[in-house]
Amino acid sequence: MCWLEEHRDYDLASFLGGRVAEEMIFNDATTGAQNDLDRATKLARQMVCEYGMSEKLGPLTLGQKHDQVFLGRDFASHPDYSPEIAFEIDQEIRRLIEEAYNEAKQILTKNRNKLDEIAKTLMEKETLEKAELEKLLGEGNSKKNLSYDPLEEDSGLKKTEEYH
């Protein structure tokens, strides 16, 4: 699968949406979003180290992978960069995560009424089916129908396909 750089912010923000929603609804963070945080951090690291999608470090692949699997572990990765570059990698990952967090917060703040409706329903039912969620969000909902779309022309990102 080919992953477009233009979608990175939206994908990372969607991973962080649960954490932001917890903070907005409960005024606190829980362990519930741990998997989403893990996935967001892994994706940001891949963007920086594997896909060359770092504004600061440029189009580089950092960290050589070795094709030997040992004791069921993933492919081993060995740094082929200095401690200074390792620091820069960490800074870039943090920047990407912080930007995505802020984007998720902006989206949920603009759609707070929908967030509150979903949270109330989840407190009553614990789970929602796709049709129930779509009903709460409004008919014909898609990512682009929310009041904030990070792929709008004024966001600086190029829209390449419709999101449904």
Backbone bond lengths (Angstrom), bond angles and torsions (degrees), N, CA, C in turn:
res aa  C-N    CA-C-N  psi(-1)  N-CA   C-N-CA  omega(-1)  CA-C   N-CA-C  phi
1 M - - - 1.443 - - 1.514 108.68 -
2 C 1.291 116.04 133.19 1.453 121.87 177.59 1.521 108.49 -93.37
3 W 1.310 116.63 128.77 1.456 121.66 -175.25 1.512 108.29 -111.74
4 L 1.335 118.28 121.48 1.453 122.47 -177.06 1.516 111.15 -81.12
5 E 1.320 115.59 136.27 1.457 120.86 -179.36 1.529 111.43 -60.24
6 E 1.334 117.22 -30.30 1.462 120.66 -178.94 1.527 112.51 -61.07
7 H 1.327 117.58 -23.26 1.459 120.94 -176.42 1.524 112.70 -91.57
8 R 1.313 117.96 -4.23 1.457 120.27 -172.75 1.516 113.54 -59.50
9 D 1.312 117.17 -45.80 1.461 119.40 -177.86 1.516 111.24 -63.66
10 Y 1.314 116.15 -40.63 1.465 120.14 -178.68 1.527 110.23 -66.78
11 D 1.326 116.79 -42.43 1.463 120.35 179.50 1.521 111.36 -64.58
12 L 1.326 116.69 -46.21 1.463 119.27 179.25 1.527 110.74 -64.06
13 A 1.330 117.24 -41.81 1.463 120.67 179.93 1.529 110.77 -62.55
14 S 1.322 117.02 -36.69 1.461 118.66 179.69 1.523 111.16 -66.78
15 F 1.339 117.72 -34.64 1.463 120.29 175.98 1.530 111.03 -64.37
16 L 1.326 116.90 -35.57 1.463 120.81 -175.65 1.520 113.57 -88.80
17 G 1.326 117.23 -5.12 1.458 121.13 -178.16 1.512 113.69 -59.15
18 G 1.326 117.70 -39.11 1.463 120.70 -179.96 1.521 111.92 -63.95
19 R 1.310 116.34 -42.37 1.468 120.93 179.29 1.526 110.62 -63.88
20 V 1.337 115.31 -45.41 1.463 119.90 179.78 1.528 109.98 -63.63
21 A 1.326 117.32 -42.68 1.470 121.16 179.74 1.527 110.68 -60.97
22 E 1.332 117.73 -42.31 1.472 120.50 177.28 1.523 110.45 -58.80
23 E 1.309 116.48 -45.27 1.458 119.95 -178.75 1.527 111.26 -65.10
24 M 1.342 116.75 -38.37 1.462 119.98 -179.81 1.525 111.95 -71.43
25 I 1.321 117.65 -39.49 1.467 121.61 -176.85 1.521 111.92 -81.04
26 F 1.341 116.84 -46.78 1.466 121.37 -173.57 1.525 113.94 -101.40
27 N 1.327 117.87 -2.99 1.464 122.52 -175.73 1.524 111.61 56.30
28 D 1.318 116.04 29.64 1.455 121.47 -178.99 1.526 108.19 -163.11
29 A 1.298 117.07 159.43 1.457 122.03 175.47 1.526 108.81 -102.52
30 T 1.325 115.74 145.71 1.457 120.37 177.14 1.525 108.57 -118.29
31 T 1.311 116.30 -178.80 1.465 120.62 177.16 1.523 111.75 -82.44
32 G 1.327 117.33 -3.27 1.456 121.87 -176.33 1.511 115.02 -60.32
33 A 1.320 118.15 -29.02 1.461 121.27 -176.57 1.530 112.35 -95.12
34 Q 1.327 117.88 12.51 1.467 120.89 -175.61 1.518 112.13 -56.58
35 N 1.318 117.74 -44.85 1.459 120.80 -178.98 1.520 111.01 -63.95
36 D 1.332 116.91 -39.89 1.457 120.08 178.37 1.530 111.27 -65.57
37 L 1.333 116.78 -39.43 1.465 120.31 177.48 1.524 110.61 -64.05
38 D 1.317 115.79 -41.34 1.459 121.24 178.29 1.527 110.44 -61.27
39 R 1.330 115.98 -46.85 1.468 120.35 -179.20 1.526 111.45 -65.14
40 A 1.336 117.35 -40.25 1.458 120.61 178.94 1.525 110.90 -64.15
41 T 1.321 116.51 -43.85 1.461 120.53 -179.91 1.527 110.72 -65.45
42 K 1.324 116.78 -42.18 1.470 120.63 178.41 1.528 110.49 -62.43
43 L 1.325 117.27 -43.83 1.459 120.88 -179.95 1.529 110.59 -64.46
44 A 1.324 117.47 -43.62 1.464 120.83 178.73 1.530 110.57 -61.76
45 R 1.330 116.99 -41.53 1.470 120.55 177.68 1.526 110.86 -63.40
46 Q 1.332 117.46 -42.26 1.462 120.62 177.60 1.520 110.81 -63.05
47 M 1.319 116.65 -41.11 1.459 120.45 179.59 1.530 110.52 -59.47
48 V 1.321 116.28 -42.54 1.461 121.36 -177.58 1.527 111.65 -77.05
49 C 1.332 116.99 -47.92 1.463 121.16 -170.13 1.527 115.05 -90.91
50 E 1.325 118.02 -29.55 1.459 120.34 -174.34 1.521 113.74 -108.64
51 Y 1.345 116.47 -38.59 1.456 119.76 -171.97 1.526 113.71 -98.29
52 G 1.328 117.85 -3.95 1.453 120.52 179.09 1.514 113.46 65.29
53 M 1.337 118.21 33.01 1.459 122.76 -176.47 1.523 112.22 -102.32
54 S 1.306 116.84 35.46 1.454 121.23 179.32 1.524 109.26 -104.72
55 E 1.330 115.66 125.79 1.462 119.79 177.23 1.522 110.72 -63.17
56 K 1.307 116.84 -37.97 1.464 121.69 -174.43 1.530 112.63 -81.11
57 L 1.335 117.22 -42.19 1.459 120.64 -175.52 1.527 112.82 -92.35
58 G 1.311 116.40 -17.59 1.453 120.29 176.40 1.517 113.82 81.31
59 P 1.344 115.29 -171.66 1.470 121.27 -175.45 1.529 112.67 -79.34
60 L 1.326 114.57 76.01 1.465 121.02 179.68 1.522 109.78 -126.71
61 T 1.319 115.48 151.78 1.457 121.09 167.53 1.515 105.56 -103.19
62 L 1.318 115.48 123.74 1.467 120.54 -175.51 1.518 109.83 -116.68
63 G 1.311 116.99 129.95 1.458 122.35 -179.12 1.511 110.30 94.72
64 Q 1.328 116.54 108.16 1.457 120.24 -179.13 1.518 109.92 -77.37
65 K 1.333 116.12 134.00 1.468 120.85 176.29 1.519 108.41 -97.04
66 H 1.325 114.28 142.08 1.458 120.11 176.78 1.519 107.61 -112.14
67 D 1.299 116.28 137.86 1.458 121.78 -172.27 1.527 114.61 -81.28
68 Q 1.304 118.88 12.40 1.452 120.35 179.86 1.526 109.52 -96.05
69 V 1.310 115.71 120.79 1.454 120.29 176.82 1.527 107.29 -91.09
70 F 1.321 116.35 130.68 1.454 121.10 -176.52 1.521 109.43 -121.16
71 L 1.315 117.26 122.59 1.458 123.91 176.59 1.529 112.82 52.36
72 G 1.335 115.78 41.02 1.454 120.15 175.84 1.510 114.46 76.26
73 R 1.308 117.97 5.41 1.455 120.33 179.73 1.517 109.96 -83.16
74 D 1.319 114.37 163.81 1.455 120.80 178.05 1.528 109.10 -66.92
75 F 1.298 115.39 172.09 1.454 119.39 177.83 1.521 109.37 -56.27
76 A 1.307 115.76 137.12 1.459 120.37 179.52 1.517 109.83 -72.08
77 S 1.308 116.08 143.50 1.460 121.05 177.80 1.520 107.33 -125.40
78 H 1.311 115.64 131.02 1.456 120.34 -179.72 1.517 108.57 -122.31
79 P 1.320 116.37 130.05 1.460 119.16 -179.25 1.531 111.33 -60.67
80 D 1.317 115.45 135.32 1.455 120.68 173.34 1.526 108.25 -119.98
81 Y 1.349 113.72 37.30 1.450 120.08 -177.45 1.523 108.89 -143.94
82 S 1.306 114.70 165.13 1.463 121.49 -175.98 1.526 111.61 -77.78
83 P 1.336 116.22 166.05 1.470 119.28 174.54 1.535 112.05 -60.02
84 E 1.325 116.57 -30.77 1.463 119.60 177.98 1.532 110.98 -65.77
85 I 1.329 116.85 -41.38 1.471 120.62 177.53 1.524 109.69 -68.37
86 A 1.328 118.13 -36.83 1.470 121.08 176.35 1.527 109.78 -58.92
87 F 1.333 116.26 -41.23 1.469 120.82 177.14 1.529 110.02 -62.75
88 E 1.330 117.03 -43.74 1.471 121.47 178.99 1.533 111.15 -63.41
89 I 1.332 117.10 -38.74 1.463 121.30 177.10 1.527 109.42 -60.42
90 D 1.330 116.43 -48.05 1.464 120.82 178.87 1.527 111.31 -59.87
91 Q 1.329 116.82 -40.32 1.465 121.12 178.98 1.526 111.05 -64.30
92 E 1.336 117.42 -41.74 1.462 121.66 179.40 1.526 111.36 -66.11
93 I 1.318 116.40 -41.83 1.463 120.22 177.86 1.527 109.25 -61.68
94 R 1.312 116.69 -46.10 1.469 120.98 178.68 1.526 110.64 -60.53
95 R 1.325 117.84 -43.06 1.463 121.50 179.25 1.528 110.99 -60.47
96 L 1.329 116.24 -47.06 1.467 120.04 -179.98 1.528 111.31 -60.95
97 I 1.323 116.66 -43.56 1.457 121.12 -179.96 1.532 110.62 -65.83
98 E 1.321 117.55 -43.74 1.467 120.23 179.96 1.519 111.53 -64.83
99 E 1.336 118.05 -40.49 1.462 120.92 177.19 1.531 110.62 -63.47
100 A 1.325 116.66 -42.16 1.459 120.75 179.85 1.529 110.79 -66.54
101 Y 1.323 116.71 -39.18 1.464 121.28 177.31 1.527 109.89 -60.56
102 N 1.317 116.23 -46.43 1.467 120.61 179.92 1.525 111.35 -64.62
103 E 1.313 117.27 -37.16 1.459 120.74 177.26 1.532 110.75 -65.93
104 A 1.320 117.11 -44.40 1.465 120.79 178.07 1.526 110.13 -60.64
105 K 1.320 116.60 -41.33 1.463 120.62 179.50 1.528 110.80 -64.32
106 Q 1.318 116.74 -40.23 1.462 120.93 178.32 1.530 110.80 -64.09
107 I 1.314 117.04 -44.89 1.470 121.21 179.71 1.525 110.44 -61.67
108 L 1.334 116.45 -48.24 1.466 120.20 -177.15 1.527 111.77 -70.00
109 T 1.313 117.66 -32.75 1.463 120.25 176.99 1.525 110.18 -66.02
110 K 1.324 116.93 -42.82 1.473 120.82 178.90 1.521 111.46 -68.06
111 N 1.316 117.13 -23.79 1.469 122.11 -178.91 1.522 110.71 -115.31
112 R 1.322 117.63 33.41 1.461 122.87 -174.57 1.526 112.05 -57.92
113 N 1.330 117.49 -38.64 1.470 119.04 -178.97 1.524 110.90 -62.16
114 K 1.310 118.06 -39.13 1.465 121.37 178.06 1.526 110.26 -69.42
115 L 1.323 116.62 -40.01 1.465 120.75 177.42 1.521 110.57 -59.98
116 D 1.333 117.10 -45.06 1.458 121.00 -179.94 1.530 111.32 -62.82
117 E 1.341 117.21 -40.66 1.465 120.59 178.41 1.526 111.05 -63.32
118 I 1.317 115.90 -43.83 1.466 120.40 179.75 1.526 110.23 -64.86
119 A 1.329 117.32 -45.04 1.467 121.16 -179.93 1.523 110.85 -61.11
120 K 1.323 117.28 -43.73 1.466 120.98 179.62 1.528 110.26 -61.35
121 T 1.321 116.57 -45.16 1.459 120.56 -179.88 1.526 110.98 -64.97
122 L 1.324 117.53 -40.32 1.463 120.99 178.62 1.523 112.03 -65.76
123 M 1.325 116.76 -34.42 1.468 119.69 178.09 1.532 110.11 -65.80
124 E 1.330 116.33 -30.81 1.464 120.96 -179.87 1.526 111.84 -82.87
125 K 1.338 117.13 -40.18 1.463 121.08 -170.41 1.524 114.75 -110.69
126 E 1.324 118.90 -19.96 1.465 125.97 -178.14 1.527 114.29 76.09
127 T 1.331 118.29 -35.89 1.459 120.09 178.30 1.530 109.13 -136.00
128 L 1.329 114.77 155.15 1.455 121.58 176.80 1.515 109.60 -129.18
129 E 1.296 115.64 137.32 1.459 120.77 172.58 1.525 108.17 -80.89
130 K 1.311 115.98 161.59 1.458 121.14 -178.45 1.531 111.45 -54.30
131 A 1.324 117.45 -46.08 1.468 121.15 -178.62 1.532 111.35 -62.25
132 E 1.339 117.00 -38.04 1.462 120.64 178.84 1.537 110.59 -66.38
133 L 1.310 115.68 -42.09 1.458 119.99 178.84 1.525 110.73 -64.50
134 E 1.325 116.42 -44.03 1.464 119.84 178.73 1.525 110.97 -61.28
135 K 1.321 117.08 -37.67 1.465 120.83 178.32 1.527 110.26 -64.19
136 L 1.336 117.22 -43.54 1.462 120.79 179.04 1.532 112.07 -64.85
137 L 1.328 115.88 -34.45 1.454 119.76 -179.32 1.523 112.72 -81.24
138 G 1.319 116.74 -18.89 1.456 120.82 -179.00 1.508 110.53 113.43
139 E 1.313 116.12 154.79 1.460 120.90 -177.40 1.512 111.31 -61.60
140 G 1.332 115.22 145.00 1.461 121.71 175.95 1.510 113.43 61.63
141 N 1.321 116.45 28.22 1.454 119.15 -177.63 1.513 111.79 -65.91
142 S 1.282 115.12 140.21 1.454 123.31 169.19 1.508 106.12 -145.84
143 K 1.303 117.54 170.17 1.454 120.29 179.55 1.519 110.11 -55.43
144 K 1.333 116.92 -38.96 1.453 119.19 -176.17 1.522 112.61 -74.95
145 N 1.329 120.03 -13.72 1.451 121.69 -179.94 1.521 113.06 -85.53
146 L 1.310 119.12 -10.84 1.454 120.63 176.43 1.521 108.32 -66.99
147 S 1.315 117.58 160.92 1.459 119.44 -174.35 1.531 112.42 -71.64
148 Y 1.309 118.84 -9.93 1.457 121.66 175.11 1.509 108.51 -126.99
149 D 1.310 116.35 122.82 1.463 121.54 178.89 1.522 107.90 -124.27
150 P 1.334 118.93 111.14 1.456 120.60 -177.50 1.521 112.70 -66.77
151 L 1.312 118.63 -9.58 1.456 120.76 178.81 1.522 112.07 -100.62
152 E 1.347 117.31 13.41 1.448 119.99 175.05 1.519 108.96 -66.31
153 E 1.321 116.06 158.07 1.456 120.34 -176.73 1.518 112.65 -57.59
154 D 1.339 118.95 -39.28 1.456 120.40 -176.84 1.522 113.74 -76.10
155 S 1.330 117.95 -2.21 1.463 119.94 179.67 1.522 112.12 -84.07
156 G 1.335 117.19 -10.56 1.453 120.50 -178.58 1.519 113.28 87.86
157 L 1.332 117.20 -3.13 1.462 120.80 178.51 1.515 108.77 -103.12
158 K 1.280 116.78 146.20 1.457 122.20 -178.93 1.518 109.99 -90.77
159 K 1.327 116.25 126.56 1.467 120.74 177.93 1.527 107.63 -80.63
160 T 1.324 116.98 124.28 1.461 120.31 -177.29 1.516 112.43 -114.43
161 E 1.336 117.47 -14.29 1.450 120.13 179.71 1.520 108.42 -160.74
162 E 1.307 116.78 160.97 1.451 121.53 176.67 1.520 109.52 -80.87
163 Y 1.314 117.06 147.86 1.467 122.42 177.15 1.508 108.70 -109.90
164 H 1.305 117.11 124.09 1.461 122.12 176.45 1.498 109.21 -134.32
